[in-house]
Amino acid sequence: MSTGKLNFKLINDRALQSIDSVLSRWLPNGKRQGNEYVIANPTRPDSSAGSFSVNLTNGVWCDFATDDKGGDLIALVAYLDRTKNGEACKALGQFLGIDPAMGHQGNNIQQSATPPPKQKPPSPDFEPIRPIPDGALKSCPTSIRNLGKPSQYWDYLASDGKQILLRVMRFDNTATNGRAKGYRPFCYGRNNTGRVAWHSKAPTANRPLYGLYKLATTPATTNILLCEGEKAADAAQVLFPDTVAMTWPSGSKAISKADFTPLRSRTVWYWPDNDKAGADSIAPLRAVLGVAGVADFIPLDIKLFSQYRPDANPNTGEAKLNTVTNDNQWPDKADAADALALGWKAEHIELLLKNGPTGSPKQNAKPTEQSNNNDITSRYQSRPEGLYSFNSKLEKYQCVGGPLQVTARSRDKHSEGWGLLVSFQDFDGLEKEWNIPGCFLVTEGGNKAVEGLIHRGYRLASHRDAKNQLREFLMGYDTPQRVRLVNRMGWHGHNAFMLPDRVVGEPAEPLHYYNDAPSLCKITVAGELSDWRDNIAKYCERNSLLTFAVCTAFAGPFLDIQGTESCGFHFFGDSSLGKSTLLKIAASVYGNPNTGEYTKTWRTTDNALEGMAAAHSDCLLVLDEIGQIEPRIVGETVYSLGSGVGKSRATESGNNRGNQHRWRIVFISSGEKTLTDHMAEANRKPQAGMEMRLLTIPANPHTDSEARRNLGNFEHDHGLGGGAALSTLLTDNASRYHGSPIIRLIEAMVATDRDNLAAHLNATRENFKFEILGGSASGQAHRAADKFALVAAAGEYASQIGVTGWKQGWATYAASRAFRSWVAMRGGDGNIEDTKAINHVREMLTKYGESRFSRWENEDARIDEHAPRTMERWGFRKTVTEQDSMLGGTSENTYYLTRDGLKDMCKGFDIVHVARLLKEHEALETDKEEGRLTKKVRLPGSGKKAVNCYVINLSALLFEDDSLTGEGGSETGDHWDIPSL
């Protein structure tokens, strides 16, 4: 080739045209992912097959772990070969068959305007044939003409134990190159002349592993032990009988040519030879195995063989190990076969590996050469005083930072979002825990992981290597411990309930509650259950509204068992009635209500509220003072809380999988306004679905103003001199005694057969609805009653297991009174949309009966022309006056509306449905024809022709519905039929 000026652009262009061949040469065994070629970095210990990538379009490459990067394939070759760009350019040119100086000689050679057409790759020199015919199997060579019989040979058998995929022969004392031993492979296939036979060749790629037939007959949990060479593998099988000892053909220089995919998902140990080639083989083997998908790769610490000598107890013959003071006892180039010859047995190996396959070196011992390069656990030590890294230049361990414990590898429910769960103490001595996302370790050179630790208070050493050492420790650290991260409280499976600090029950796998904002839900326990029962629950008796509030706290864990949707209850009324006390005492079931650890407010964004709801899933969410949330968003927020599903949020890749909050909660609220009143401030009206998700209960059980002023929302003060005194006592007691009721409740639920518990709850709820609902109750009333019934059933269950100390039936009675208050508040147990429609018509006729209807006093179709003009008229008004001997003079108004008039008066309503409702209330006059909703009337201005109009009698709409006035039994609730558990 010419020695002129190098043409880098030409070589880069041609290399891009043949990028597949270039990558196969310098980065074999990678894989395509879209427009990227990904592989483990062979220049360093790299267990992640996706950390190093090359863009197949422009050749740009990057190692995301170390931030090494380059802009073309010449830079890539220079990086991999550890040479300068000029040498890399020459190497690429030689590989491509191009003079790298082309186009720069004498300025008279022009570069081709169009690249040469791609050449068809040459056919391989040898191609294996699978399966091997039976006749060919019998003719596999056992000797070579010019070398004679081998001293030993090994057959690489297929998983069926019959097919000979490869035969490797060993010849000793061969004269070739003066070597003491030589090897010859034999494989059945077709050579470049087309001859099919056994040839002294090995496959050019995807070479089989030695020991496949043993691998096929062992459980998938059996560990694999790789060695360098077949003889070593046979010896290792004797020393490690509980593993599958295997190897690959042609030694450490041919690692990239072997097919390691049969080892996918296996834990692989590696016993390298005791020489530089063995130490150097660990990094490329780790990279190739990472691409193959092994579960773990653990090189053996062969230095242990120089620290101990095998021996036996002279009396019992039991194996033992003697400590060797001279570290040079383990021979150079020694392998498993040498260990067997030196007297090592499986019993000795078992003693040697008491501390695991990597051993347990002394704290200040210098790591072995291969450990120094490839074994994180040898290079780094976590001591009580901090994390240390071995500095090969200083020949000692160097402090990296404060103590850092890696608890486990973590992942989400989709087995994605992998990370490292670490713990440490910050500068104030507070325990911190952080789940480091795996992507942080390979993004921006791992800087995000280091920054996150420092942000949380991790103490990093001040020397310049500390950051890189910490990053390398995190990237290379591995542990068999696994946890499933959950950011949602509550049930996970049928037998495990997640709380922030514990799991009650037995989960199918280890679970760990993790949230970047743990204060969203903080359950704390103070005092014994008996303390809470005697100092809080006792005062709920004879106070139905307080009892109902506490029962809502018990209801959360039952949502999943009953398959019930989330539900909310809103206590409203004037200030200083004790509404906040209701919420605080309910919160005491879970934690301290007076520190803000468990009670929350509406003063937050809707997005933040979603995270708060997810953190309280299957529990109680307490939201005080609805007036603190914007009226324009309160309706949608309530709807979202009740639906149990948050907004979909896209990840950085545009995917929203797993990035959506979900929850099941019971939430309670308080305020001086109802949801309807609060939304009206923003000129909005609640939909029926919103009001069904937040059921409004008046926090005022008294009709007498004196009792209301003295007791507030309590019915009895238990001799304390008023509701204010009782409220103060309960609030103070809740600070001292809280949290134990929910722990006892969940422990009992986990220990109870789930099907039996569900059946018990269903029976309790059905009895409640049977007692409380009338025959004409609407579907909405049934839906609301079902939620009150759930609260009642939860309270009864808590009482039956000894949490509350209440009499049987009291929780149900309290729930029934709350339900009746809700019914009275909404104006009956009918459909709320129907009620709103009737109320709207009554309000419009009452408010605008004079201004929007022309007076029609005459018998004929004429109005008083001298009366004031009616602007924006909806219709006509007739007043009929009668004389009664008892009542005197009475009058009744009848309103006549055309279709357009009714449509204008009832904007936002279906006027046909409104007319049907008016007819059901006997407020609509119609013709006698079946199904008609109108009446033909000659209206003023319509001429001689009668027109269809809606004739409404206002008096029929002025009667109140007194159908639901009962109190539901005695104060003790003794009459309720409560099934026993």
HELIX and SHEET records of a PDB file:
HELIX    1   1 PHE A    8  GLN A   17  1                                  10    
HELIX    2   2 ILE A   19  TRP A   26  1                                   8    
HELIX    3   3 LEU A   73  ASP A   81  1                                   9    
HELIX    4   4 ASN A   85  LEU A   96  1                                  12    
HELIX    5   5 ASP A  134  LYS A  138  1                                   5    
HELIX    6   6 THR A  176  GLY A  178  5                                   3    
HELIX    7   7 LEU A  212  LEU A  215  1                                   4    
HELIX    8   8 GLU A  230  LEU A  239  1                                  10    
HELIX    9   9 SER A  252  LYS A  257  5                                   6    
HELIX   10  10 THR A  261  LEU A  263  5                                   3    
HELIX   11  11 LYS A  276  ASP A  280  1                                   5    
HELIX   12  12 ILE A  282  ALA A  292  1                                  11    
HELIX   13  13 ILE A  302  SER A  306  5                                   5    
HELIX   14  14 ALA A  336  ALA A  341  1                                   6    
HELIX   15  15 ALA A  346  LEU A  352  1                                   7    
HELIX   16  16 GLU A  369  ASN A  374  1                                   6    
HELIX   17  17 ILE A  376  ARG A  379  1                                   4    
HELIX   18  18 GLY A  438  VAL A  442  1                                   5    
HELIX   19  19 GLU A  444  GLY A  446  5                                   3    
HELIX   20  20 ASN A  447  HIS A  455  1                                   9    
HELIX   21  21 ALA A  466  GLY A  476  1                                  11    
HELIX   22  22 PRO A  518  LEU A  520  5                                   3    
HELIX   23  23 LEU A  529  ASN A  535  1                                   7    
HELIX   24  24 ALA A  537  CYS A  540  5                                   4    
HELIX   25  25 SER A  544  ALA A  555  1                                  12    
HELIX   26  26 PHE A  558  GLN A  562  1                                   5    
HELIX   27  27 LYS A  579  ALA A  587  1                                   9    
HELIX   28  28 ASP A  606  ALA A  615  1                                  10    
HELIX   29  29 ILE A  626  GLN A  628  5                                   3    
HELIX   30  30 PRO A  631  SER A  643  1                                  13    
HELIX   31  31 LEU A  675  ALA A  680  1                                   6    
HELIX   32  32 ALA A  688  ARG A  693  1                                   6    
HELIX   33  33 SER A  705  LEU A  711  1                                   7    
HELIX   34  34 GLY A  723  ARG A  736  1                                  14    
HELIX   35  35 SER A  740  ALA A  751  1                                  12    
HELIX   36  36 ARG A  754  ILE A  772  1                                  19    
HELIX   37  37 GLY A  779  GLN A  800  1                                  22    
HELIX   38  38 TRP A  810  ARG A  826  1                                  17    
HELIX   39  39 ILE A  832  TYR A  848  1                                  17    
HELIX   40  40 ARG A  899  MET A  905  1                                   7    
HELIX   41  41 ILE A  911  GLU A  920  1                                  10    
HELIX   42  42 LEU A  954  LEU A  957  5                                   4    
SHEET    1   A 5 LYS A  31  GLN A  33  0                                        
SHEET    2   A 5 GLU A  36  ILE A  39 -1                                        
SHEET    3   A 5 PHE A  52  ASN A  55 -1                                        
SHEET    4   A 5 TRP A  61  ASP A  63 -1                                        
SHEET    5   A 5 ASP A  68  GLY A  70 -1                                        
SHEET    1   B 4 PHE A 126  PRO A 128  0                                        
SHEET    2   B 4 LYS A 181  ASN A 191 -1                                        
SHEET    3   B 4 ILE A 164  ASP A 172 -1                                        
SHEET    4   B 4 GLN A 152  LEU A 157 -1                                        
SHEET    1   C 3 PHE A 126  PRO A 128  0                                        
SHEET    2   C 3 LYS A 181  ASN A 191 -1                                        
SHEET    3   C 3 VAL A 196  HIS A 199 -1                                        
SHEET    1   D 4 VAL A 244  MET A 246  0                                        
SHEET    2   D 4 ILE A 224  CYS A 227  1                                        
SHEET    3   D 4 THR A 267  TRP A 271  1                                        
SHEET    4   D 4 ASP A 296  PRO A 299  1                                        
SHEET    1   E 2 TYR A 308  ALA A 312  0                                        
SHEET    2   E 2 ALA A 319  THR A 323 -1                                        
SHEET    1   F 3 TYR A 380  ARG A 383  0                                        
SHEET    2   F 3 GLY A 386  ASN A 391 -1                                        
SHEET    3   F 3 LYS A 396  GLY A 401 -1                                        
SHEET    1   G 5 GLU A 431  PRO A 437  0                                        
SHEET    2   G 5 GLY A 419  GLN A 425 -1                                        
SHEET    3   G 5 GLN A 405  ARG A 411 -1                                        
SHEET    4   G 5 ARG A 482  VAL A 486  1                                        
SHEET    5   G 5 LEU A 511  TYR A 513  1                                        
SHEET    1   H 3 GLY A 490  TRP A 491  0                                        
SHEET    2   H 3 ALA A 496  LEU A 499 -1                                        
SHEET    3   H 3 ARG A 502  GLY A 505 -1                                        
SHEET    1   I 5 LYS A 600  THR A 601  0                                        
SHEET    2   I 5 LEU A 620  ASP A 624  1                                        
SHEET    3   I 5 VAL A 666  GLY A 671  1                                        
SHEET    4   I 5 CYS A 567  PHE A 572  1                                        
SHEET    5   I 5 LEU A 694  PRO A 698  1                                        
SHEET    1   J 5 PHE A 853  ARG A 855  0                                        
SHEET    2   J 5 GLY A 875  ASP A 884  1                                        
SHEET    3   J 5 GLY A 888  LEU A 897 -1                                        
SHEET    4   J 5 VAL A 947  ASN A 953 -1                                        
SHEET    5   J 5 LEU A 924  GLU A 925 -1                                        
SHEET    1   K 5 PHE A 853  ARG A 855  0                                        
SHEET    2   K 5 GLY A 875  ASP A 884  1                                        
SHEET    3   K 5 GLY A 888  LEU A 897 -1                                        
SHEET    4   K 5 VAL A 947  ASN A 953 -1                                        
SHEET    5   K 5 LYS A 935  VAL A 937 -1                                        
END                                                                             
